[in-house]
Amino acid sequence: DMEGSSQRLGIIFAFVGIGCFIGPILAEPWSHMDNVSSLERSCLISFFFMALGCYGMSQFDHFIWICISTSVRSAGSSVVWIYSSLLLQKLSSTSMLGRVVAVDYALAMLSESVSALLGGVLQDDARMTAAQVSLLMAIVASATLVIWGMYFSRV
């Protein structure tokens, strides 16, 4: 029985790594550096996979399905991370590129810290379950998908 064990956490982290590895490989055939629209489209689709993975984590009880949902979520988030960074690099002027990349990295680290803190606060203080926090993450990813889709449809 691995309930609450560090072995279980290690397996979840392994599935995060699998998703982060597979996501960009699957997105690569449809994404081209010389075509900004293809990078934007890949980000849009990846937000869907982030939402789908978070929703799956909120709905499934069996550990293997939680791991698979975690891989789906991390595949989407790794593609968003890589391709949004590529978009920033491609669309920034040479004179601003270093500053833009530094701000991007700083905001990414801040976002990661705030999301970990918020997840803990929601579980500890608001008494939300892990499934409820995952559902909230799915809603946030879905809202981001809609906002990005509205932007993408106008460009």
C-alpha positions in Angstrom: 0.0 0.0 0.0 1.5 3.3 -1.1 -1.1 5.6 0.3 0.6 8.8 1.4 4.1 7.4 0.8 7.1 9.2 -0.6 7.2 6.4 -3.2 3.8 7.5 -4.5 5.0 11.1 -4.7 8.1 9.9 -6.6 5.9 8.1 -9.1 3.8 11.2 -9.6 6.9 13.3 -10.3 8.1 10.6 -12.8 4.8 11.0 -14.7 5.3 14.8 -14.6 8.7 14.2 -16.3 7.2 11.8 -18.8 4.6 14.5 -19.8 7.2 17.2 -20.0 9.3 15.0 -22.2 6.5 13.8 -24.5 4.5 17.1 -24.9 7.1 19.0 -26.9 7.9 16.0 -29.0 4.2 15.6 -30.0 3.8 19.3 -30.7 7.0 19.7 -32.8 5.7 18.4 -36.2 3.0 21.2 -36.1 5.1 24.0 -34.8 7.7 25.9 -36.7 10.0 28.7 -35.6 9.5 30.6 -38.8 5.7 30.6 -38.3 4.5 32.5 -35.2 0.9 31.3 -35.8 1.9 27.7 -35.4 3.6 28.5 -32.1 0.5 30.4 -30.9 -1.7 27.5 -32.0 0.4 25.0 -30.2 0.1 27.1 -27.0 -3.7 27.3 -27.5 -4.0 23.5 -27.8 -1.7 23.0 -24.9 -3.9 25.1 -22.6 -6.6 22.6 -23.5 -4.4 19.7 -22.4 -3.5 21.5 -19.2 -7.3 21.9 -18.4 -8.0 18.3 -19.4 -5.2 17.0 -17.2 -6.3 19.0 -14.2 -9.9 18.0 -14.8 -8.8 14.3 -14.9 -6.9 14.7 -11.7 -10.0 16.1 -10.1 -12.3 13.3 -11.2 -10.3 10.1 -11.1 -9.7 8.1 -7.8 -7.5 5.4 -9.1 -3.8 6.2 -8.8 -2.8 5.3 -12.3 -5.4 7.6 -13.8 -4.2 10.4 -11.6 -0.7 9.7 -13.0 -1.9 9.7 -16.6 -3.8 12.9 -16.0 -0.7 14.4 -14.5 1.2 13.5 -17.6 -1.4 15.1 -19.8 -1.3 18.3 -17.7 2.5 18.5 -17.7 2.7 17.8 -21.4 0.5 20.8 -22.0 2.3 23.0 -19.5 5.8 22.2 -20.9 4.7 23.1 -24.5 3.2 26.4 -23.2 6.4 27.1 -21.3 8.7 26.3 -24.3 6.7 27.9 -27.0 5.7 31.0 -25.1 9.4 31.5 -24.4 10.1 31.1 -28.1 7.4 33.6 -28.9 8.9 36.1 -26.5 12.4 35.6 -28.0 11.1 35.8 -31.6 8.9 38.9 -31.1 11.3 40.9 -28.8 13.7 43.3 -30.2 17.4 42.4 -29.9 18.0 45.3 -27.5 15.2 44.2 -25.1 15.6 40.4 -25.4 17.8 39.9 -22.3 15.4 42.0 -20.1 12.4 40.3 -21.5 13.8 36.8 -20.9 14.9 37.8 -17.3 11.4 39.1 -16.5 9.8 36.0 -18.0 12.0 33.8 -15.8 11.3 35.8 -12.7 7.6 35.8 -13.3 7.6 32.1 -13.9 9.4 31.4 -10.6 7.1 33.8 -8.8 4.0 32.1 -10.4 5.3 28.6 -9.4 5.9 29.7 -5.8 2.5 31.5 -5.6 0.7 28.5 -7.0 2.3 26.1 -4.5 1.5 28.5 -1.7 -2.1 28.9 -2.9 -2.5 25.1 -3.2 -1.4 24.7 0.3 -3.6 27.5 1.7 -6.6 26.1 -0.2 -6.1 22.7 1.3 -5.0 23.7 4.8 -7.1 26.8 5.5 -10.0 26.6 3.0 -10.3 22.8 3.7 -10.4 22.0 0.0 -9.6 18.5 -1.1 -6.8 17.8 -3.7 -9.6 17.0 -6.2 -11.3 20.4 -5.5 -7.9 22.2 -6.0 -7.4 20.2 -9.2 -10.8 21.2 -10.4 -10.0 24.9 -9.6 -6.8 24.5 -11.6 -8.8 23.1 -14.5 -11.1 26.1 -14.4 -8.1 28.5 -14.4 -6.6 26.6 -17.3 -9.9 26.7 -19.2 -10.2 30.5 -18.6 -6.7 30.9 -19.9 -7.6 28.8 -22.9 -10.7 31.0 -23.6 -8.7 34.2 -23.3 -5.8 33.0 -25.5 -8.4 31.7 -28.0 -10.1 35.1 -28.1 -6.7 36.8 -28.6 -5.6 34.2 -31.2 -8.9 34.6 -33.2 -8.2 38.3 -33.6 -4.6 38.1 -34.7 
